[in-house]
C-alpha cells in the first residue's frame, strides 16, 4: 500500500514522540514555544501538524507537576558516579570565590538539563550519567582559571576519567570465557571484554580509590546528596604528572577492580587491545629480554586469568 505524502506528514512518529515527551518533561517551558511556533523543532526533528496537535492536547499541568524530576535524575546519576560527585563539589568549592554561579554544586549540575548534550542524550538514547560526565568535561574545559587552580582541575579530570571507565565496565555482564589451550602461531589474541585500560598518571589509582572509600562512607545511609558538599583539597592528591601509568579496569564476579599496571604488562595488554598474533606476542616478550619458555608460561597465565583471549 502506497502512503501519500499528506498522510505521511500527518502521521505520528511514535518513537520520536516518546523521546520528545521525555525531553519536555525536563524542559516544560518549551511547551510555550511549541504552541506559538508553526515549525517547532526539537531533538533535531520538526513536528508535523498531527504530532503538534497531539502534544498540545495533553493537560498542560502535567508537564510541571513534578518539580523534583531533575533532582532525582542527578541523584540517580550520583549512584553511578559518586567519586565524580564528591570530587567535583570539592573543586567547585575551591573556586567559588571566582565563579560565584558555581558555588552550589547541585545548581551547577541542574544546568545540564538546559544543554545541547542533554538534548543529544535523549535524542540518541544515551545513558544520562554518560552525557552528564561529557557535559562536566565540557564545562571544565570552558573555565578560565588562575594558574594556581590548574592542578585542582587536572586532578579532577583524571579522577573522572577513571570513574567513566568504571561506569562502562559495570555494564558488561560477567561471564567466564575460556581460551583454547592449543594455539597455533597465527592465533590472534585480544583483550578480554571484561577489561579496559585507561592511560593516566602515577598515583591516580590511589587517589581514585581513596575518594571512592570516602564516597562510600558518606553514602552509607543511602542518601547521595552529601556528596555534593565535598570539601577535599584536590591539589594535594598524590598524582605524579611526570610519570604516565596504565590503569586496568576489570569486571570481576565480586565487582569492579581498579589497579595500576606495570609497564611491561601494560604494553602486552595494549597490544592485545589492538589484537596481536601469538607469534608476534612471543617475539615482543623475547625482545623484552624474557626467556622463550618463560614467555610461553606468561601467555598461558594471562589466558588462564582471562586477561587475553
N, C-alpha and C positions, 0 to 999 in steps of 0.2 A: 504493500500500500504506500503510495506517494503522499507525503505530507506537504501541504502548501506552505509557502514562506510566511503567510499570515498566521497559520496555525502554529508554526514553529516559534514565531515571535511572541505568541500569547501563551505558550506552554509554560509549565512550572518545572524548573530545573531543581529537582528535589535535593540532590547532594549539595548544590550551591546554596540553596535556601537553608539547609541545616547549618552550614558553616556561617552563613550570614546572620542567622538568629543568634548563634553562639557569640559572634563578634558584637552584635548590637546589644546583647545583654551586658557586655563590658563597656560599651560605648553608647548608652541610651540617648545621649544628646544628639546623635546623628539622625535620630528619627525626625527631628525638626527639619533637617536638611532634606531628608527623603520626601517629606510632604511638600516641600517647596520646589524641588528640583525635578524637572521632567526627564532629565537624563542622569539620574542619580547613579553614581558608580561606586562600588565597594568591593573590596577583595579582588580588584582588577577586572571586574565584570560590571556592565551596565544592566540594571534591572529592566526587564520588559514590562509592559503595561499590566499584564496579568499578575506578575510577581509583586509589583509595587502595590497593586490593589489588595493582594492577599496579605502583605505585611501590614498595611495601614488599617486593615480590618481588625487586627489584634488590639485588644484593650490596651490603650497607651499606659495605663497604670502598671501593667505587668513588667514593663521594661525597667522601671526604677524601684520596684517594691523591695528588692534585695540589695541593700546598701553595703553588705559585707562580702559580696561575691569576690571582689578583687582582693580583699584582705585574706579570705580563705584560700585563694589561689596562691598567694605569696606564702601562706602558712604551709600549704601542700608542697610547694617548691622547696622550702627550707627543710622539709623531711629528707629530700634527696641531696641537698647541698648545705648541710649545717655548718661546715667549715667556711664555706663562702660567706654565709650569713655573719658569723662572728668576726671573720677577718675583714669583710667589707665594712661592717659597722665600726670596727676599730679604726680603720683607715679614714672613714668619713668623720669620725670623732676627732681625729688628729688634724683635719683640715677645716673644721667647721668655722674657724675664725676667718678663713679665707673665702670659703664658699658657704655663705650662711644658708642658702637654699638647700644645701646638702646636709644640714645639721641633724635632720631627722631621717634615719635610715629607712623607716617604713614609708614615709612620704616620697623619698627618693625612689624606692622600688616601685611604688604605685604609678610613677610616671611611665613605667614600662608599658602600661596598657594604652598609652596615648601614642606609642611609637609605631613606626613602619615595620619594625621587626616583629611586634606582636601581631600586626595585621598579616604579615607573611606566615607567622606561626599558625594562625587559624586557616589561612588560605591553603597552605601546603600540608596541613595535618601534622605539624611537628609537636614534640613534647614541649610543654610550657617551660620546664626547667632548662631545657637546652637553649631555647630562644631567650630566656631571661639572662642566662650567662653570656650569650652572644651580645645582648644589649649592654650588660655591665661592662664587657670589654670595650665596646664602642664608647661608652660614657667615660671610662677611664682614659681612653686614648685622646679624648677631646679636652681633658683638663690641662690647663696651663699652670703648672705649679712651680714654686720656687725650687731650686736645685736640691735643697736640703730634704725635700719630701720625695725625691725621686726613688730613694731606697724603699720607702714605705710602699710606693706604688709598684715598684718592681717585685718586691717580695709578695705583695698581694696577688699580682698577676701569675707568678709561678705557682703559688699555692692553689689558685683557682684552676689552673691547667691540670693539676694532678686530680683534683676532685672531678673535673669534667670527664677525665678518663675513667675514674671510678664509677661515675654515674652510668656511662655507656657499658662498662664491664658488668655491672649488676643486671643488665637487661638480658645478657646472654645466658640461656639455660645451661645449668651444669650437667655435663654428660661426660662419661669416661670413654675416651677414644683410644683404642689400642692400634699401634702401627704394626706393619708386617715385621716379622722377626728376621726374615731372609730378604736382603735387599741387593739389587744389582747396582753397579756404579752410576747408572743413569737415573736412579731413583731421585725424585725431586722432593726435597724437604720444604716444608712451610711452617710458619709459626702457628701454634695451636690457636683456634678461635677463642679459647678461654684466656688468652694472654694478649696484652698490648704493651707497647713500650712508649714511654714519654721521655723525650730528651730535655733534660733540665740541668740543675747545678748541684754541686755537693752541699748537703745539708737540707735540701728541700724536703726529702722524705721525713727526716726527723722533725722538721718544723710542721709539716702537714699532720703527722701522727700525733704530735703534742697538741695541736689545735683541735684535732678530732677528739682526743680524750677530753679536752676542756669542753667541747660542744656536747659530748655525751653526758658529762656531769651536769651541765646546765639544763639539759632536756630530760632529765630522769623522770620528771613529773608528767611528761608528755607535752608540755607547753613549750613551743619553739620561739615564742615572741622574745624572750630574754636574749636570744642570740643576736638580736638587733640592737642590743645595748652594750656591745663589746667595747672594751677599753684596754686592749692589749697593744703594747708598743711594738709595731711590726718591724721597726728599724733594727731591733736587737735580735731578730731571728737569726740563728746561726747558719746563714747561707753564704757560701763562698763562690762569688761570680768569676773567680779566676780558674775554676775547675769545673768543667762540664761533667755530667753524670747521667747515665740512663737509668730510668725507673721502670720496674716491672709491675704491671697491674695484673693480678691473677684472680680469676674466678674459681674459688675453691668450694668444696661441698659445705664448709663451715662459714663461708662468706668471702668477701673480697680481701685480698692480701696486697699490701703495697710495700715494696722493698727496693733498695738500691742495688744495682748490678755492678759486678766487677767489670773492668774494661774489656777483658778477654771474652767473658760470657755475653756481654752486650754486643760485641762485634759479631759473634755467632748468631745470636737471635735476630739481629738486624739483617744479616744475610738471609736467614730463613724467612724473615718477613717479606723479603723481595723474591723469595724462592731460590733454592740452590741445589745442585745435584750432590749426591753422596761423594762422588769423585772430587768435585770442586771443594766441598767442605773438608774432606780429608786433606787435600792439598793446602787449604788455608791453615789448618791446625799444624800440619807439618812445617809449613813456612814460619809458623809462630813458635818453632822450636819444641813442639810436642812430639814425643816418640810415636811412631806409626801405630804401635799396638795400643798405647795409651789413648791415642786419638780415636780409635775404634771403640774403646771402652767408654770414653766420654760421650760419644754419639749414642751408644746404647743406653747409657744412663739418662741422657736428655730425652730419649724416646720413652723410656720407662716412666720417667717423671711427667710425660705428656707435654713437655715444652715444645718439641718439634715433632712433626708428623711426616 
